[in-house]
Amino acid sequence: KEMSNILISLSGVDIKNFATFNDDYSIFDEPEKAKCIYDKMKKFIIDLDKTAIDTILLAGNTGVGKTHLLECMTTLAISKGHLVKYSTAFNFNHDMLRYHCSKLEDKSELIEPYLSSDVLFLDDLGSENKIKNVTDEYLYLILNERMLNHKKTVITTNLNFDQIQDVYGERIFSRLMHKKQGLRIKMDGSDLRIKR
């Protein structure tokens, strides 16, 4: 738990402010549908060591609850004793640029948490400014290595599936859309931040 908290704090977020699972879905446009998605993701974390699913992509418009769900999954995974790495796409991109420009002896500490954590949570893919020879290359490397080692990765994005292919290319798209090892969930509804 302490190691996960350290990895999360290195991403510039405070785990104390993260949401946790509860049974109140009344704010959602379709509470039953939201409950179904949240329950499925809760079960995914509880059964983490048993599931064949390695990559989950949560897609939808701004404010539909993707980041909130990611926070709930993160806090549950930590409480279950899993080693967790949480990062925004912006911080991921920044870390990969530092990795790309680092001396060989410094590289391992930058990329290792992204490769070896039990669960990697990557929030808001598509919001980062892509960096040539960095963003796509290291995102592919990390997704591919994690899938080969059956490490779990959960990603949120505002991009639709066609946009993901256009922005990140075939290799990344293929890994995110993998039929046997991947799960894609489209979250709908109005902006909950405005609704509140």
Disulfide bonds with the S-S distance in Angstrom:
none
